[in-house]
Amino acid sequence: MTVLNQNLDYDKPVKLAEGVYWVGFNDTQSRLHSNPYLIHDGDEAVLIDGGSRPDFSTVMRKVLQTGIRPGQISHLIYQHYDPDLCGSIPNLEQIIGRSDLKLISKQENNPFIRHYSVRSEMVCIDRIGRQLTLQSGRVLRFFSTPYAHSAGSFITYDESSGILFSSDLFGGISEVSNWELFLELHQKCGPCTQPQPQEPDDLCDDIQAPCTWTGLHLFHQQIMPCNKALHHALSIVQAIRPTMIAPQHGSIFYRREDIDYTIQRLMAMNDIGIDGLV
């Protein structure tokens, strides 16, 4: 267990930086965890990838535990259109209760997001200069990552904290009993020469623990459509150089060496999506 994971209470929001919280659901029955995030800045709040309908009560309870009122949420950001992000939109709109609530995504996503019975104004990131400036002056920047995994996929960078909310990029599948919010790769993972286990539950011979890389590999192999889309998105992340990467699935990367190593390893993959079959 890493130091950051010690004594964490997953029934409560977890503070990642000043005004930034993980408000996700630790699903002990699933190998795929979903991670909504909240940015609370003064009297304003932004919810990123708010979660599925079944997870709504858990996510909203944690949002309230941060000390904000639902009506302070001014923007909902959806980095693609899958139900594990968007399923709770009607619930959120009802409890937030603002006529000026804005839903931010990308034009390619909006025809699909509309099917969640959206009532709020839908705003495309391209029409607001690919950035959102909060009342305090805090800036969230949006970077398009097409086909990683949907045509309208994008990622969100919080300039104040240095955190990159990476959507499906850097997502992972974990062994059910072994998931932790903060990821710390073992020192032997870098120079690893062992054959890769086939399942996240399988033990690595070097560290006698489940192989974290296997879950990362399998997730990207199954979710991303092809090598080119993944490698292009990773090149954008490299240019941003975030201090922390907070994906929508899996665990949070908070160490520079783990971020650099994972980018290098993902860039070297050539069996993503259709390229792994043809």
C-alpha positions in Angstrom: 0.0 0.0 0.0 1.3 3.4 -0.9 1.6 6.2 1.7 -1.2 8.2 0.1 -3.6 5.2 0.2 -3.1 4.6 4.0 -6.1 5.4 6.1 -8.2 6.6 3.1 -11.9 6.4 3.7 -13.5 5.6 0.3 -16.9 6.4 1.7 -15.9 10.1 1.8 -14.6 12.5 -0.9 -10.8 12.4 -1.2 -9.0 15.7 -1.6 -6.4 15.7 -4.5 -5.4 19.3 -4.4 -6.8 22.7 -3.2 -10.4 22.6 -4.2 -10.2 19.3 -6.2 -11.9 16.1 -5.0 -12.4 12.5 -6.0 -16.1 11.8 -5.5 -16.1 8.3 -7.0 -17.5 4.9 -6.0 -15.3 2.2 -4.7 -17.1 -0.8 -6.3 -15.8 -3.8 -4.5 -17.7 -6.1 -6.9 -16.2 -4.8 -10.1 -12.7 -4.6 -11.7 -13.6 -1.3 -13.3 -13.9 1.7 -11.0 -15.5 5.0 -12.2 -14.0 8.3 -11.0 -16.1 11.5 -11.1 -14.2 14.6 -9.9 -15.3 17.9 -8.3 -13.6 21.3 -8.6 -14.8 23.7 -5.9 -13.6 27.3 -6.3 -15.2 30.0 -4.1 -18.9 30.0 -4.7 -18.7 27.9 -7.8 -18.2 24.2 -8.5 -17.7 22.1 -11.6 -18.4 18.3 -11.8 -16.3 16.3 -14.3 -17.7 13.0 -15.7 -20.4 12.9 -13.1 -21.1 9.1 -13.2 -23.7 6.5 -13.9 -27.3 6.6 -12.7 -26.8 3.7 -10.2 -23.8 5.6 -8.7 -25.7 8.9 -8.4 -26.6 8.7 -4.7 -23.0 7.9 -3.7 -21.5 10.6 -5.9 -23.9 13.3 -4.7 -23.4 12.3 -1.1 -19.7 12.9 -1.5 -20.2 16.1 -3.3 -22.3 17.4 -0.4 -19.6 16.2 2.1 -17.1 18.6 0.5 -19.3 21.4 2.0 -20.9 22.7 -1.2 -24.6 23.1 -2.0 -25.8 21.5 -5.3 -26.8 24.9 -6.6 -23.2 26.0 -6.6 -22.5 23.6 -9.4 -22.4 25.8 -12.5 -21.0 23.4 -15.1 -21.1 19.7 -15.9 -18.2 18.5 -18.0 -18.5 15.3 -20.1 -15.4 14.2 -21.9 -17.3 11.6 -24.0 -20.8 10.2 -24.0 -20.7 6.8 -22.4 -23.4 6.0 -19.7 -20.8 5.5 -17.0 -20.2 9.3 -17.3 -23.6 10.6 -18.4 -26.2 8.3 -16.9 -26.9 10.5 -14.0 -27.4 13.8 -15.9 -31.2 14.0 -15.2 -30.6 13.4 -11.5 -27.9 16.0 -11.4 -30.0 18.6 -13.3 -32.9 18.0 -10.9 -30.9 18.4 -7.7 -28.8 21.3 -8.9 -31.9 23.1 -10.0 -30.2 25.9 -12.0 -31.8 27.3 -15.2 -28.3 28.6 -16.2 -26.5 25.2 -15.7 -24.2 24.5 -18.6 -23.2 21.1 -19.9 -19.8 21.2 -21.6 -18.7 18.6 -24.1 -17.7 18.5 -27.8 -20.0 18.8 -30.8 -19.4 15.2 -31.8 -20.6 14.0 -28.5 -23.7 16.1 -28.1 -26.1 14.2 -30.4 -25.5 11.1 -28.2 -25.6 13.0 -24.8 -29.0 14.5 -25.8 -30.4 11.0 -25.4 -29.9 11.3 -21.6 -32.9 13.7 -21.5 -30.7 16.8 -21.1 -32.5 20.0 -20.3 -29.4 22.3 -19.8 -27.7 24.4 -22.4 -25.1 22.3 -24.2 -21.8 24.0 -24.9 -19.1 22.8 -27.3 -15.5 23.3 -26.1 -14.5 24.6 -29.6 -17.0 27.5 -29.2 -15.5 28.7 -26.0 -11.9 28.7 -27.1 -11.3 25.3 -25.5 -11.2 26.8 -22.0 -13.5 27.6 -19.2 -12.6 30.5 -16.9 -14.3 30.4 -13.5 -15.5 33.5 -11.6 -12.3 33.5 -9.6 -10.1 33.5 -12.8 -9.2 29.8 -12.4 -8.8 28.3 -15.9 -9.7 24.8 -17.1 -8.2 24.0 -20.5 -9.6 21.4 -22.9 -7.5 19.3 -25.3 -9.1 17.3 -28.1 -8.0 13.6 -28.2 -10.1 12.3 -31.2 -10.9 8.6 -31.2 -9.4 8.0 -27.8 -11.9 6.5 -27.6 -14.7 8.4 -29.3 -14.6 11.0 -32.1 -15.4 13.7 -29.6 -13.1 12.7 -26.8 -11.1 15.4 -24.9 -9.2 15.8 -21.7 -9.3 18.7 -19.1 -6.3 20.4 -17.5 -6.7 22.5 -14.4 -4.0 25.1 -14.5 -4.3 25.9 -10.7 -3.6 22.4 -9.5 -1.7 20.9 -12.5 -4.1 18.0 -12.5 -5.1 16.5 -15.9 -8.5 14.8 -16.0 -7.7 12.2 -18.6 -11.0 10.5 -19.3 -10.3 7.0 -20.5 -6.6 7.6 -21.1 -4.5 6.0 -18.3 -7.6 4.0 -17.3 -7.0 0.5 -15.9 -8.7 -2.7 -14.9 -7.8 -3.9 -11.4 -8.0 -7.1 -9.4 -11.2 -6.7 -7.3 -9.6 -6.7 -3.9 -6.4 -4.9 -4.9 -7.7 -1.5 -6.2 -6.2 1.6 -4.6 -7.0 5.2 -5.5 -3.4 6.3 -5.9 -1.1 4.3 -8.1 2.5 3.7 -7.3 4.4 1.4 -9.6 6.9 -1.0 -8.0 10.6 -0.1 -8.7 10.9 -3.3 -10.6 8.2 -2.4 -13.1 10.5 -0.1 -15.0 13.2 -2.6 -16.0 10.6 -5.5 -16.1 11.6 -8.3 -18.5 9.1 -10.9 -17.2 6.3 -12.2 -19.5 3.2 -10.1 -18.9 0.5 -11.9 -17.0 -2.7 -12.5 -18.9 -5.1 -11.2 -16.3 -4.9 -8.4 -13.7 -5.5 -11.0 -10.9 -2.4 -13.0 -11.9 0.7 -12.5 -9.8 3.9 -11.0 -11.2 6.9 -13.3 -10.6 9.2 -10.3 -9.7 7.0 -8.6 -7.1 4.6 -11.4 -6.1 1.7 -9.1 -6.5 -0.9 -8.5 -9.2 0.6 -6.8 -12.3 -0.6 -3.2 -12.5 0.6 -2.9 -16.1 -1.6 -5.9 -17.3 -4.8 -4.0 -16.2 -3.6 -0.8 -18.0 -2.7 -2.7 -21.1 -5.9 -4.7 -21.3 -8.0 -1.6 -20.8 -6.4 0.4 -23.6 -6.3 -2.6 -25.9 -10.1 -3.1 -25.5 -11.3 0.6 -25.3 -9.1 2.4 -27.8 -9.8 1.9 -31.5 -6.3 1.8 -32.9 -2.6 2.5 -32.2 -2.6 5.9 -34.0 -5.4 7.3 -31.9 -3.8 6.3 -28.6 -0.3 7.5 -29.6 -1.7 10.9 -30.8 -3.5 11.4 -27.5 -0.5 10.4 -25.5 1.7 13.0 -27.4 -0.8 15.7 -26.2 -0.4 14.5 -22.6 3.4 14.6 -22.9 3.3 18.2 -24.0 1.0 19.2 -21.1 3.3 17.6 -18.5 0.7 17.5 -15.7 1.7 17.0 -12.1 -1.1 14.4 -11.6 -3.2 12.4 -14.0 -6.8 11.6 -12.8 -8.4 9.1 -15.2 -12.1 8.2 -15.3 -11.3 4.5 -14.6 -8.6 2.9 -12.5 -6.2 4.7 -10.3 -4.6 8.2 -10.1 -1.0 8.8 -11.2 0.7 11.3 -8.9 4.5 10.5 -9.4 6.4 12.0 -12.3 8.4 8.7 -12.9 5.2 6.7 -13.0 3.6 9.1 -15.5 6.6 9.1 -17.7 7.1 5.3 -17.6 3.4 4.7 -18.4 3.4 7.1 -21.4 6.5 5.3 -22.7 5.0 1.9 -22.2 1.7 2.8 -23.8 3.4 4.5 -26.7 5.3 1.2 -27.4 2.0 -0.8 -27.7 1.1 -1.8 -31.2 -1.8 -4.1 -30.5 -4.5 -1.5 -29.7 -8.1 -2.1 -30.9 -8.3 -3.2 -34.5 -4.5 -3.2 -34.9 -4.4 -6.1 -32.4 -6.7 -8.1 -34.6 -5.5 -7.4 -38.1 
